[in-house]
Amino acid sequence: MLQWSVAMNAGTEGESEISAATLAQAGTPDDPIAKLNMTFRSLYGANREQVLEETPLAALTLIGTGEIWRVEHGKLAKCYQPNQTLPKIKGLMHAVLGAHGAWGQLLRGRDSTAALQAAKQLNEALAEAIESVSAELPVELAHPAREFLAELKTLSDQWLSGRGATANEFPSALKRVNPQLEQVIKVVGHAAYSALREGFEAFRSESSPNDWRQCFVGVCGPGQGRRDNIEIAAAISVMGREAVGVRLLYLENALTLADGLRFLAAALVERDLGQAVFDDQYRMWRDLLADTAIEYAGGSFFPQLGPE
């Protein structure tokens, strides 16, 4: 029954209703074990939804937004929003991502028409961003932001003229304005932390002490964001470091609030499952075959992204 055990750890895939079409899509519609597996998962999914509905209080935040969503009995009840300056700052910082994308397309040369269109889009967006800096950003950020945007604009001007991209020019351009970029990143980091901390403080102040003590906080984001993100740091300042991995969870690859609710529900129901089956409420938060993995790896481990 290995398929059944794997399904227990793949709880986010569980559905309360499994149709014949779903069985057909599974690839083995006539396999009796596959059909049993789907039945077990449907039961799991229905229970998962009820567990979330019975949870009085939880919070969800998507990394990068600064928003904290209050979840009461499985429903989104309120959003604690950051100062509107924060999204604007972060939005302009995305110019680096856009420039890197256009450079990559030009450098590969797979589709010259599409690459030139990307360069044109980038150039127009950078021109608009430079015009917006003074009006949209605080004084201490306007100058360094304008400098790194101007450096990218100069680069995009060259690409738009028809000159081909070279392998070193994007890294060289960013190196010239690295101090300005780092200055912007540092200010944004402090602003994001303050906004998130205020949001978590407001969340706590509007909650009963008992609900707050049992509240789960889920930070949703891609796998690369699991380490050292600002949302976890801000939540620690209010919840305490001891909450990490217990009530303060990184919901990896939950990229929407709907994903976050499903992932949180799975974590809650698997905590109950671990307690009931193994007398260890966190057992199902590990791979079901974790003991064997540890045996072969020579100790417990967790794959980190990047060195310490």
C-alpha atoms as a printed R data frame, in Angstrom:
    type eleno elety resid chain resno       x      y       z
1   ATOM     1    CA   MET     A     1   0.000  0.000   0.000
2   ATOM     2    CA   LEU     A     2   2.906  2.340  -0.702
3   ATOM     3    CA   GLN     A     3   0.635  4.430  -2.952
4   ATOM     4    CA   TRP     A     4  -1.651  5.032   0.016
5   ATOM     5    CA   SER     A     5   1.242  6.157   2.207
6   ATOM     6    CA   VAL     A     6   2.536  8.505  -0.453
7   ATOM     7    CA   ALA     A     7  -0.945  9.983  -0.826
8   ATOM     8    CA   MET     A     8  -0.999 10.820   2.882
9   ATOM     9    CA   ASN     A     9   2.062 13.013   2.405
10  ATOM    10    CA   ALA     A    10   0.682 14.495  -0.826
11  ATOM    11    CA   GLY     A    11  -2.310 15.883   1.008
12  ATOM    12    CA   THR     A    12  -2.679 19.008  -1.078
13  ATOM    13    CA   GLU     A    13  -3.686 16.819  -3.979
14  ATOM    14    CA   GLY     A    14  -6.616 15.303  -2.067
15  ATOM    15    CA   GLU     A    15 -10.058 16.213  -3.329
16  ATOM    16    CA   SER     A    16 -13.408 15.828  -1.642
17  ATOM    17    CA   GLU     A    17 -14.917 14.420  -4.838
18  ATOM    18    CA   ILE     A    18 -13.183 12.143  -7.331
19  ATOM    19    CA   SER     A    19 -14.890 11.818 -10.708
20  ATOM    20    CA   ALA     A    20 -14.580  9.122 -13.357
21  ATOM    21    CA   ALA     A    21 -12.769 11.669 -15.536
22  ATOM    22    CA   THR     A    22 -10.200 12.196 -12.806
23  ATOM    23    CA   LEU     A    23  -9.647  8.455 -12.580
24  ATOM    24    CA   ALA     A    24  -9.152  8.290 -16.335
25  ATOM    25    CA   GLN     A    25  -6.598 11.093 -16.208
26  ATOM    26    CA   ALA     A    26  -4.631  9.187 -13.570
27  ATOM    27    CA   GLY     A    27  -3.335  6.962 -16.380
28  ATOM    28    CA   THR     A    28  -4.339  3.646 -14.817
29  ATOM    29    CA   PRO     A    29  -8.161  3.754 -14.630
30  ATOM    30    CA   ASP     A    30  -8.422 -0.032 -14.491
31  ATOM    31    CA   ASP     A    31  -5.801 -0.517 -11.775
32  ATOM    32    CA   PRO     A    32  -7.721 -1.552  -8.622
33  ATOM    33    CA   ILE     A    33  -5.024 -0.193  -6.307
34  ATOM    34    CA   ALA     A    34  -5.129  3.171  -8.105
35  ATOM    35    CA   LYS     A    35  -8.895  3.290  -7.624
36  ATOM    36    CA   LEU     A    36  -8.516  2.486  -3.932
37  ATOM    37    CA   ASN     A    37  -5.864  5.173  -3.645
38  ATOM    38    CA   MET     A    38  -8.220  7.765  -5.105
39  ATOM    39    CA   THR     A    39 -10.953  6.715  -2.707
40  ATOM    40    CA   PHE     A    40  -8.628  7.068   0.279
41  ATOM    41    CA   ARG     A    41  -7.507 10.485  -0.950
42  ATOM    42    CA   SER     A    42 -11.078 11.692  -1.373
43  ATOM    43    CA   LEU     A    43 -11.779 10.810   2.266
44  ATOM    44    CA   TYR     A    44  -8.614 12.593   3.302
45  ATOM    45    CA   GLY     A    45  -9.571 15.677   1.276
46  ATOM    46    CA   ALA     A    46 -13.016 15.974   2.833
47  ATOM    47    CA   ASN     A    47 -11.552 15.708   6.327
48  ATOM    48    CA   ARG     A    48  -8.893 18.286   5.480
49  ATOM    49    CA   GLU     A    49 -11.513 20.851   4.501
50  ATOM    50    CA   GLN     A    50 -13.441 20.309   7.737
51  ATOM    51    CA   VAL     A    51 -10.307 20.647   9.858
52  ATOM    52    CA   LEU     A    52  -9.591 24.042   8.290
53  ATOM    53    CA   GLU     A    53 -13.189 25.142   8.890
54  ATOM    54    CA   GLU     A    54 -12.829 24.191  12.571
55  ATOM    55    CA   THR     A    55  -9.643 26.251  13.002
56  ATOM    56    CA   PRO     A    56 -10.668 29.560  14.657
57  ATOM    57    CA   LEU     A    57  -7.744 31.667  13.513
58  ATOM    58    CA   ALA     A    58  -4.851 31.622  11.057
59  ATOM    59    CA   ALA     A    59  -2.889 34.082   8.948
60  ATOM    60    CA   LEU     A    60  -1.544 33.913   5.418
61  ATOM    61    CA   THR     A    61   0.907 36.153   3.638
62  ATOM    62    CA   LEU     A    62   2.353 35.922   0.131
63  ATOM    63    CA   ILE     A    63   6.029 36.817   0.062
64  ATOM    64    CA   GLY     A    64   6.684 40.134  -1.599
65  ATOM    65    CA   THR     A    65   3.257 41.693  -1.092
66  ATOM    66    CA   GLY     A    66   3.497 42.948   2.500
67  ATOM    67    CA   GLU     A    67  -0.133 41.903   3.001
68  ATOM    68    CA   ILE     A    68  -1.299 39.731   5.899
69  ATOM    69    CA   TRP     A    69  -4.624 37.971   5.491
70  ATOM    70    CA   ARG     A    70  -6.726 37.027   8.488
71  ATOM    71    CA   VAL     A    71  -8.308 33.567   8.132
72  ATOM    72    CA   GLU     A    72 -11.221 32.711  10.392
73  ATOM    73    CA   HIS     A    73 -12.648 29.181  10.201
74  ATOM    74    CA   GLY     A    74 -11.128 28.660   6.781
75  ATOM    75    CA   LYS     A    75 -12.359 31.930   5.252
76  ATOM    76    CA   LEU     A    76 -10.408 35.068   4.364
77  ATOM    77    CA   ALA     A    77 -11.824 37.678   6.751
78  ATOM    78    CA   LYS     A    78  -9.574 40.740   6.517
79  ATOM    79    CA   CYS     A    79  -6.403 42.038   4.896
80  ATOM    80    CA   TYR     A    80  -3.791 44.049   6.816
81  ATOM    81    CA   GLN     A    81  -2.206 46.090   4.044
82  ATOM    82    CA   PRO     A    82   1.174 47.861   4.099
83  ATOM    83    CA   ASN     A    83   1.796 51.483   3.280
84  ATOM    84    CA   GLN     A    84   1.236 51.905  -0.466
85  ATOM    85    CA   THR     A    85   4.793 53.184  -0.940
86  ATOM    86    CA   LEU     A    86   6.190 49.697  -0.372
87  ATOM    87    CA   PRO     A    87   4.667 48.007  -3.462
88  ATOM    88    CA   LYS     A    88   5.773 50.952  -5.600
89  ATOM    89    CA   ILE     A    89   9.374 50.639  -4.436
90  ATOM    90    CA   LYS     A    90   9.416 46.912  -5.027
91  ATOM    91    CA   GLY     A    91   7.724 47.349  -8.386
92  ATOM    92    CA   LEU     A    92  10.486 49.638  -9.624
93  ATOM    93    CA   MET     A    93  13.112 47.192  -8.352
94  ATOM    94    CA   HIS     A    94  11.643 44.643 -10.761
95  ATOM    95    CA   ALA     A    95  13.275 46.651 -13.532
96  ATOM    96    CA   VAL     A    96  16.373 44.547 -12.859
97  ATOM    97    CA   LEU     A    97  14.383 41.388 -13.566
98  ATOM    98    CA   GLY     A    98  12.957 42.854 -16.766
99  ATOM    99    CA   ALA     A    99  16.367 43.989 -18.011
100 ATOM   100    CA   HIS     A   100  17.864 40.586 -17.264
101 ATOM   101    CA   GLY     A   101  15.017 38.943 -19.196
102 ATOM   102    CA   ALA     A   102  15.423 41.135 -22.265
103 ATOM   103    CA   TRP     A   103  19.217 40.680 -22.207
104 ATOM   104    CA   GLY     A   104  18.822 36.920 -22.018
105 ATOM   105    CA   GLN     A   105  16.532 36.848 -25.051
106 ATOM   106    CA   LEU     A   106  18.833 39.055 -27.073
107 ATOM   107    CA   LEU     A   107  21.883 37.051 -26.083
108 ATOM   108    CA   ARG     A   108  20.365 33.721 -27.107
109 ATOM   109    CA   GLY     A   109  19.131 35.083 -30.457
110 ATOM   110    CA   ARG     A   110  16.511 32.371 -30.866
111 ATOM   111    CA   ASP     A   111  13.893 34.812 -32.141
112 ATOM   112    CA   SER     A   112  15.353 38.163 -33.158
113 ATOM   113    CA   THR     A   113  11.937 39.771 -33.703
114 ATOM   114    CA   ALA     A   114  10.686 38.791 -30.249
115 ATOM   115    CA   ALA     A   115  13.987 39.825 -28.673
116 ATOM   116    CA   LEU     A   116  13.861 43.292 -30.242
117 ATOM   117    CA   GLN     A   117  10.244 43.661 -29.120
118 ATOM   118    CA   ALA     A   118  11.345 42.777 -25.594
119 ATOM   119    CA   ALA     A   119  14.085 45.417 -25.801
120 ATOM   120    CA   LYS     A   120  11.513 47.986 -26.967
121 ATOM   121    CA   GLN     A   121   9.118 47.138 -24.123
122 ATOM   122    CA   LEU     A   122  11.955 47.373 -21.619
123 ATOM   123    CA   ASN     A   123  13.137 50.717 -22.973
124 ATOM   124    CA   GLU     A   124   9.662 52.257 -22.780
125 ATOM   125    CA   ALA     A   125   9.041 50.891 -19.294
126 ATOM   126    CA   LEU     A   126  12.376 52.175 -18.009
127 ATOM   127    CA   ALA     A   127  11.713 55.646 -19.423
128 ATOM   128    CA   GLU     A   128   8.366 55.704 -17.623
129 ATOM   129    CA   ALA     A   129   9.933 54.391 -14.406
130 ATOM   130    CA   ILE     A   130  12.589 57.117 -14.417
131 ATOM   131    CA   GLU     A   131   9.886 59.749 -14.838
132 ATOM   132    CA   SER     A   132   7.931 58.247 -11.929
133 ATOM   133    CA   VAL     A   133  10.759 58.010  -9.413
134 ATOM   134    CA   SER     A   134  10.551 61.506  -7.947
135 ATOM   135    CA   ALA     A   135   6.792 61.383  -7.515
136 ATOM   136    CA   GLU     A   136   6.486 57.813  -6.272
137 ATOM   137    CA   LEU     A   137   9.497 57.220  -4.028
138 ATOM   138    CA   PRO     A   138  10.679 58.740  -0.750
139 ATOM   139    CA   VAL     A   139  13.469 61.315  -1.088
140 ATOM   140    CA   GLU     A   140  16.160 58.991   0.300
141 ATOM   141    CA   LEU     A   141  15.389 56.438  -2.413
142 ATOM   142    CA   ALA     A   142  14.706 58.640  -5.414
143 ATOM   143    CA   HIS     A   143  18.356 59.400  -6.278
144 ATOM   144    CA   PRO     A   144  19.845 55.893  -6.047
145 ATOM   145    CA   ALA     A   145  16.789 54.396  -7.780
146 ATOM   146    CA   ARG     A   146  17.063 56.884 -10.625
147 ATOM   147    CA   GLU     A   147  20.759 56.067 -11.060
148 ATOM   148    CA   PHE     A   148  20.329 52.320 -11.397
149 ATOM   149    CA   LEU     A   149  17.285 52.763 -13.650
150 ATOM   150    CA   ALA     A   150  19.250 55.191 -15.838
151 ATOM   151    CA   GLU     A   151  22.073 52.670 -16.173
152 ATOM   152    CA   LEU     A   152  19.599 50.058 -17.386
153 ATOM   153    CA   LYS     A   153  18.002 52.590 -19.734
154 ATOM   154    CA   THR     A   154  21.395 53.342 -21.344
155 ATOM   155    CA   LEU     A   155  21.871 49.634 -21.882
156 ATOM   156    CA   SER     A   156  18.411 49.224 -23.396
157 ATOM   157    CA   ASP     A   157  19.029 52.233 -25.678
158 ATOM   158    CA   GLN     A   158  22.005 50.361 -27.145
159 ATOM   159    CA   TRP     A   159  19.979 47.189 -27.614
160 ATOM   160    CA   LEU     A   160  17.145 49.104 -29.239
161 ATOM   161    CA   SER     A   161  19.572 50.652 -31.735
162 ATOM   162    CA   GLY     A   162  20.117 47.192 -33.161
163 ATOM   163    CA   ARG     A   163  23.486 46.456 -31.608
164 ATOM   164    CA   GLY     A   164  23.597 42.876 -30.418
165 ATOM   165    CA   ALA     A   165  23.848 42.049 -26.747
166 ATOM   166    CA   THR     A   166  27.143 40.799 -25.326
167 ATOM   167    CA   ALA     A   167  27.768 38.333 -22.550
168 ATOM   168    CA   ASN     A   168  29.402 40.792 -20.136
169 ATOM   169    CA   GLU     A   169  27.462 44.022 -20.562
170 ATOM   170    CA   PHE     A   170  24.527 43.339 -18.219
171 ATOM   171    CA   PRO     A   171  26.715 42.165 -15.299
172 ATOM   172    CA   SER     A   172  29.082 45.102 -15.948
173 ATOM   173    CA   ALA     A   173  26.223 47.620 -15.920
174 ATOM   174    CA   LEU     A   174  24.856 46.251 -12.647
175 ATOM   175    CA   LYS     A   175  28.317 46.290 -11.129
176 ATOM   176    CA   ARG     A   176  28.595 50.021 -11.861
177 ATOM   177    CA   VAL     A   177  25.408 50.754  -9.938
178 ATOM   178    CA   ASN     A   178  25.647 47.990  -7.348
179 ATOM   179    CA   PRO     A   179  26.064 50.450  -4.412
180 ATOM   180    CA   GLN     A   180  22.887 52.279  -5.423
181 ATOM   181    CA   LEU     A   181  20.967 49.033  -5.854
182 ATOM   182    CA   GLU     A   182  22.124 47.723  -2.491
183 ATOM   183    CA   GLN     A   183  21.098 51.013  -0.885
184 ATOM   184    CA   VAL     A   184  17.603 50.675  -2.329
185 ATOM   185    CA   ILE     A   185  17.388 47.016  -1.256
186 ATOM   186    CA   LYS     A   186  18.408 47.860   2.306
187 ATOM   187    CA   VAL     A   187  15.841 50.639   2.657
188 ATOM   188    CA   VAL     A   188  13.154 48.427   1.139
189 ATOM   189    CA   GLY     A   189  14.075 45.639   3.543
190 ATOM   190    CA   HIS     A   190  13.623 47.863   6.582
191 ATOM   191    CA   ALA     A   191  10.353 49.257   5.203
192 ATOM   192    CA   ALA     A   192   9.016 45.759   4.473
193 ATOM   193    CA   TYR     A   193   9.955 44.500   7.934
194 ATOM   194    CA   SER     A   194   8.282 47.456   9.645
195 ATOM   195    CA   ALA     A   195   5.120 47.114   7.561
196 ATOM   196    CA   LEU     A   196   4.850 43.387   8.199
197 ATOM   197    CA   ARG     A   197   5.544 43.742  11.906
198 ATOM   198    CA   GLU     A   198   2.818 46.379  12.180
199 ATOM   199    CA   GLY     A   199   0.462 44.043  10.359
200 ATOM   200    CA   PHE     A   200   1.211 41.116  12.667
201 ATOM   201    CA   GLU     A   201   0.870 43.366  15.725
202 ATOM   202    CA   ALA     A   202  -2.536 44.569  14.507
203 ATOM   203    CA   PHE     A   203  -3.533 40.972  13.793
204 ATOM   204    CA   ARG     A   204  -2.604 39.960  17.342
205 ATOM   205    CA   SER     A   205  -4.299 42.963  18.971
206 ATOM   206    CA   GLU     A   206  -7.580 42.113  17.223
207 ATOM   207    CA   SER     A   207  -7.476 38.483  18.373
208 ATOM   208    CA   SER     A   208  -8.380 36.887  21.681
209 ATOM   209    CA   PRO     A   209  -5.343 35.711  23.686
210 ATOM   210    CA   ASN     A   210  -6.473 32.098  23.381
211 ATOM   211    CA   ASP     A   211  -6.947 32.253  19.604
212 ATOM   212    CA   TRP     A   212  -3.597 33.995  19.181
213 ATOM   213    CA   ARG     A   213  -1.764 31.328  21.214
214 ATOM   214    CA   GLN     A   214  -3.107 28.656  18.879
215 ATOM   215    CA   CYS     A   215  -2.946 30.676  15.671
216 ATOM   216    CA   PHE     A   216  -1.026 29.321  12.669
217 ATOM   217    CA   VAL     A   217   0.797 31.673  10.323
218 ATOM   218    CA   GLY     A   218   1.576 30.474   6.820
219 ATOM   219    CA   VAL     A   219   4.043 32.301   4.579
220 ATOM   220    CA   CYS     A   220   3.363 31.376   0.943
221 ATOM   221    CA   GLY     A   221   5.993 31.492  -1.760
222 ATOM   222    CA   PRO     A   222   8.275 29.656  -4.186
223 ATOM   223    CA   GLY     A   223  10.866 27.124  -3.067
224 ATOM   224    CA   GLN     A   224  13.663 29.666  -3.427
225 ATOM   225    CA   GLY     A   225  11.995 31.924  -0.863
226 ATOM   226    CA   ARG     A   226  11.986 29.436   2.005
227 ATOM   227    CA   ARG     A   227  15.255 30.668   3.477
228 ATOM   228    CA   ASP     A   228  15.705 33.956   5.354
229 ATOM   229    CA   ASN     A   229  12.634 35.742   4.039
230 ATOM   230    CA   ILE     A   230  11.450 39.009   5.573
231 ATOM   231    CA   GLU     A   231   7.953 37.678   6.326
232 ATOM   232    CA   ILE     A   232   9.271 34.961   8.639
233 ATOM   233    CA   ALA     A   233  11.576 37.469  10.336
234 ATOM   234    CA   ALA     A   234   8.707 39.881  11.010
235 ATOM   235    CA   ALA     A   235   6.445 37.099  12.281
236 ATOM   236    CA   ILE     A   236   9.201 35.887  14.648
237 ATOM   237    CA   SER     A   237   9.326 39.348  16.220
238 ATOM   238    CA   VAL     A   238   5.675 38.948  17.266
239 ATOM   239    CA   MET     A   239   5.296 35.181  17.715
240 ATOM   240    CA   GLY     A   240   8.755 34.288  19.038
241 ATOM   241    CA   ARG     A   241  11.417 32.138  17.374
242 ATOM   242    CA   GLU     A   242  10.011 29.017  19.043
243 ATOM   243    CA   ALA     A   243   6.997 29.252  16.699
244 ATOM   244    CA   VAL     A   244   9.114 28.541  13.594
245 ATOM   245    CA   GLY     A   245   8.280 25.147  12.157
246 ATOM   246    CA   VAL     A   246   5.523 24.646  14.740
247 ATOM   247    CA   ARG     A   247   2.951 27.412  14.250
248 ATOM   248    CA   LEU     A   248   4.919 29.600  11.843
249 ATOM   249    CA   LEU     A   249   5.208 27.662   8.592
250 ATOM   250    CA   TYR     A   250   6.675 28.327   5.164
251 ATOM   251    CA   LEU     A   251   4.136 26.942   2.684
252 ATOM   252    CA   GLU     A   252   6.487 26.156  -0.143
253 ATOM   253    CA   ASN     A   253   5.241 26.577  -3.712
254 ATOM   254    CA   ALA     A   254   1.902 27.923  -2.538
255 ATOM   255    CA   LEU     A   255   1.754 30.769  -5.031
256 ATOM   256    CA   THR     A   256  -1.793 32.002  -4.383
257 ATOM   257    CA   LEU     A   257  -3.985 32.484  -1.332
258 ATOM   258    CA   ALA     A   258  -6.115 29.542  -2.470
259 ATOM   259    CA   ASP     A   259  -2.954 27.412  -2.548
260 ATOM   260    CA   GLY     A   260  -2.062 28.710   0.887
261 ATOM   261    CA   LEU     A   261  -5.406 27.664   2.350
262 ATOM   262    CA   ARG     A   262  -5.040 24.163   0.901
263 ATOM   263    CA   PHE     A   263  -1.456 23.792   2.105
264 ATOM   264    CA   LEU     A   264  -2.342 25.074   5.565
265 ATOM   265    CA   ALA     A   265  -5.295 22.697   5.758
266 ATOM   266    CA   ALA     A   266  -3.005 19.812   4.792
267 ATOM   267    CA   ALA     A   267  -0.506 20.770   7.501
268 ATOM   268    CA   LEU     A   268  -3.259 20.889  10.120
269 ATOM   269    CA   VAL     A   269  -4.851 17.567   9.201
270 ATOM   270    CA   GLU     A   270  -1.463 15.856   8.930
271 ATOM   271    CA   ARG     A   271  -0.593 17.097  12.402
272 ATOM   272    CA   ASP     A   272  -3.716 15.326  13.695
273 ATOM   273    CA   LEU     A   273  -2.845 12.258  11.630
274 ATOM   274    CA   GLY     A   274   0.696 12.100  12.986
275 ATOM   275    CA   GLN     A   275  -0.572 12.310  16.541
276 ATOM   276    CA   ALA     A   276  -3.219  9.624  16.015
277 ATOM   277    CA   VAL     A   277  -1.027  7.151  14.118
278 ATOM   278    CA   PHE     A   278   2.481  7.745  15.485
279 ATOM   279    CA   ASP     A   279   1.885  9.641  18.751
280 ATOM   280    CA   ASP     A   280   3.986 12.392  17.153
281 ATOM   281    CA   GLN     A   281   2.039 15.376  15.791
282 ATOM   282    CA   TYR     A   282   4.907 16.413  13.524
283 ATOM   283    CA   ARG     A   283   5.647 12.971  12.068
284 ATOM   284    CA   MET     A   284   3.613 13.609   8.914
285 ATOM   285    CA   TRP     A   285   5.370 16.929   8.366
286 ATOM   286    CA   ARG     A   286   8.317 14.823   7.294
287 ATOM   287    CA   ASP     A   287   8.494 12.333   4.475
288 ATOM   288    CA   LEU     A   288   6.678  9.159   5.488
289 ATOM   289    CA   LEU     A   289   9.897  7.297   4.686
290 ATOM   290    CA   ALA     A   290  12.049  9.803   6.599
291 ATOM   291    CA   ASP     A   291  13.531  7.231   8.988
292 ATOM   292    CA   THR     A   292  14.884  5.214   6.069
293 ATOM   293    CA   ALA     A   293  16.193  8.373   4.398
294 ATOM   294    CA   ILE     A   294  18.039  9.355   7.589
295 ATOM   295    CA   GLU     A   295  19.480  5.856   7.837
296 ATOM   296    CA   TYR     A   296  20.978  6.063   4.352
297 ATOM   297    CA   ALA     A   297  22.062  9.715   4.597
298 ATOM   298    CA   GLY     A   298  23.854  9.177   7.904
299 ATOM   299    CA   GLY     A   299  21.721 11.639   9.844
300 ATOM   300    CA   SER     A   300  18.807 14.018   9.638
301 ATOM   301    CA   PHE     A   301  19.037 16.658   6.954
302 ATOM   302    CA   PHE     A   302  17.182 19.379   5.084
303 ATOM   303    CA   PRO     A   303  18.271 20.516   1.617
304 ATOM   304    CA   GLN     A   304  19.282 24.170   1.870
305 ATOM   305    CA   LEU     A   305  19.426 26.594  -1.035
306 ATOM   306    CA   GLY     A   306  22.936 28.007  -1.082
307 ATOM   307    CA   PRO     A   307  25.708 27.641   1.504
308 ATOM   308    CA   GLU     A   308  25.426 28.952   5.040
